[in-house]
Amino acid sequence: MAGKRTRTKSLDQFWKIDDEQLKTPEHDKMLLWLLKKENLRKIIISKNPEAEKWDWEYVKIHAEEFIVSNSGFRVGAPDIIFVVPRYICKNCNLTHKNMDYCPECDSNDVVKFPMDHQQHYSRYFIEIKPHIKNFGATLKQLKLYISYGFEDRAYIFTKDLRYKEEFEDQGIKVIFPPERQSNL
């Protein structure tokens, strides 16, 4: 007798993390706005002024891409993952995202990785939540994604600023749409 078949789920599905807002027109509007690189650039720089020095021409934006564990298990899919190219300092041999100078040794001898080396990137994610229905469930979802290599590189894009301080105390940067910024 064949055993009961179970569908393979990602961890966020297994833990029953609700993301019903994913199916709303409001979520779609926010996602489409962020997929425009200039909008993403402006909003990230507003939260992280150092991002002005990133090589935005080569920043790549991916929507609904799964985070996959080292063992190949799908963890979940943040709304947006964006990757920023890293550069190498020929003086101290450290990598960083600043394309103008090395923040470690102040050298201007910064280059892209040589063609015989694979380009290195820093990965960031943005989770879109038009409204925070449950702080604990949202935090659990974001912490799950962070635990797979996104420490200090996590954002939540929301119109709901009730939990801004709490998210930021947990290392999650809160960004909000331009229409919400003009009301602050």
C-alpha positions in Angstrom: 0.0 0.0 0.0 1.4 3.3 -1.0 2.0 5.9 1.8 0.2 9.2 1.9 1.9 11.7 -0.5 2.8 15.0 0.9 3.6 18.0 -1.2 7.0 19.5 -0.5 6.6 22.8 1.0 9.0 25.7 1.6 9.7 26.5 5.3 7.4 29.5 5.3 4.5 27.4 4.0 5.4 24.6 6.5 5.3 27.1 9.4 2.0 28.4 8.0 3.3 32.0 7.6 0.3 33.9 6.1 1.1 36.1 3.2 -2.5 36.8 2.0 -1.5 40.4 1.1 0.5 38.9 -1.7 -2.8 38.6 -3.7 -4.0 42.2 -3.3 -3.9 45.0 -5.8 -2.2 47.2 -3.2 0.7 44.7 -2.8 1.0 44.6 -6.6 1.2 48.4 -6.9 3.9 48.5 -4.3 5.9 45.7 -5.9 5.6 47.2 -9.4 6.9 50.6 -8.0 9.9 48.9 -6.3 10.8 47.0 -9.5 11.8 50.3 -11.1 15.5 50.5 -10.3 15.4 54.3 -9.8 12.6 54.0 -7.2 14.5 51.2 -5.4 17.7 53.3 -5.5 16.0 56.4 -4.0 14.2 54.5 -1.2 17.3 52.5 -0.2 19.5 55.6 -0.2 16.9 57.3 2.0 17.6 54.6 4.6 21.2 54.0 3.9 23.1 57.0 2.5 26.2 54.9 1.9 24.2 53.2 -0.9 24.7 56.3 -3.0 28.2 55.0 -3.7 26.9 51.6 -5.0 27.2 50.8 -8.7 23.5 51.0 -9.4 24.0 50.4 -13.1 24.8 46.8 -12.2 22.3 46.2 -9.3 20.0 43.4 -10.2 16.4 43.1 -9.0 14.6 39.8 -8.7 10.9 39.4 -7.8 9.6 36.4 -5.9 12.9 34.5 -6.0 13.2 31.6 -3.5 15.9 31.6 -0.9 17.4 28.1 -1.0 19.3 26.5 1.8 22.7 24.9 1.3 20.9 21.5 1.3 18.6 22.6 -1.5 15.5 23.1 0.6 13.4 26.1 -0.4 13.1 28.5 2.6 10.7 31.0 1.2 10.4 33.8 -1.3 10.7 37.4 -0.2 8.9 39.8 -2.5 12.2 41.3 -3.8 15.8 40.2 -3.7 18.3 42.7 -5.0 22.0 42.1 -5.5 24.7 44.8 -5.4 28.1 44.2 -7.0 31.2 44.1 -4.8 34.5 45.5 -5.7 38.0 44.7 -4.7 40.7 47.1 -3.3 44.0 46.4 -5.0 45.7 48.0 -2.0 44.3 45.9 1.0 42.6 43.1 -1.1 39.3 43.5 0.7 35.9 43.6 -1.0 33.1 46.1 -0.6 30.2 47.8 -2.4 31.7 51.2 -2.8 32.9 51.7 -6.4 34.8 54.9 -5.7 37.2 54.2 -2.9 38.0 51.5 -0.3 36.3 52.3 3.1 38.9 50.2 4.9 42.1 51.9 3.7 40.9 55.0 1.8 42.6 53.8 -1.3 41.2 54.8 -4.7 42.6 51.7 -6.3 39.3 49.9 -6.5 38.4 47.6 -9.4 35.7 45.2 -10.4 36.7 41.6 -10.0 39.0 40.5 -12.9 37.3 38.7 -15.7 38.9 35.4 -14.6 37.0 35.7 -11.3 33.3 35.4 -10.7 31.7 38.8 -9.8 30.8 38.9 -6.1 27.5 40.4 -5.0 25.9 41.3 -1.7 22.3 40.1 -1.5 19.4 42.0 0.2 15.7 41.3 0.5 12.6 43.4 0.8 9.3 42.0 2.1 6.2 44.0 1.1 3.4 44.3 3.6 0.9 47.1 2.8 -0.5 46.5 6.4 1.0 44.7 9.4 -1.8 42.4 10.5 0.2 40.6 13.1 3.6 41.9 14.3 4.8 38.5 15.6 4.0 36.5 12.5 5.6 39.1 10.2 8.7 39.2 12.4 8.9 35.4 12.3 8.7 35.4 8.5 11.5 38.1 8.2 13.7 36.4 10.8 13.4 33.1 8.9 14.7 34.8 5.7 17.4 36.7 7.7 18.7 33.4 9.2 19.7 32.3 5.7 22.4 34.9 5.1 20.7 38.3 5.1 21.9 39.7 8.5 21.8 43.5 8.3 20.4 43.3 4.7 16.7 43.0 5.4 14.0 45.5 4.6 10.2 45.7 5.1 8.3 48.0 2.7 5.0 49.1 4.4 2.5 51.9 4.8 1.9 50.7 8.3 4.5 52.4 10.7 3.0 51.2 14.0 5.9 48.8 14.5 8.7 50.7 12.9 10.8 51.0 16.1 10.3 47.3 16.9 11.4 46.1 13.5 14.4 48.3 13.4 15.4 47.1 16.9 15.5 43.6 15.4 17.8 44.8 12.6 15.1 45.1 9.9 15.1 48.4 8.1 11.6 49.9 7.5 11.0 51.7 4.2 7.7 53.2 3.2 6.1 54.5 0.0 6.7 58.1 -1.1 3.0 59.1 -0.4 3.5 57.9 3.2 6.8 59.8 3.5 5.1 63.1 2.6 2.6 62.6 5.5 5.4 62.3 8.1 
